[in-house]
Amino acid sequence: MKAVIKTGGKQYLVGENDVLVVDKLPEAEAAKVTFNEVLLTADDEGKTVTLGTPTVAEAKVEAEVVQQFKDDKLRVFKMRRRKRYRKSMGHRQDLTKIKIVSITA
């Protein structure tokens, strides 16, 4: 079974036993997470599709937190030519790796 879930302002197409990286979730490692914002569900062949308005009623996706980690550093460099302005910054995004355990519709 496949589903489209919404978390962190983004939408993800997931199936059972999929591992994906999402924005940081407040749960600890090895904790269970339930996503109630399921936008679409479908069987594996795609013959039966249920589209939510905006979400599918009584559908949920259960996942397990595998790891909490930080992404690679992004370098941000700003410069104004002929003005002696240079600014260098860095950013590391907090992320969560989850594994989809079950999809119920």
Secondary structure, 3 states (H helix, E strand, C coil): CEEEEEECCEEEEEECCCEEEEECCCCCCCCEEEECCEEEEECCCCCCEEECCCCCCCCEEEEEEEEEEECCCEEEEEEECCCCEEEEEEECCEEEEEEEEEEEC
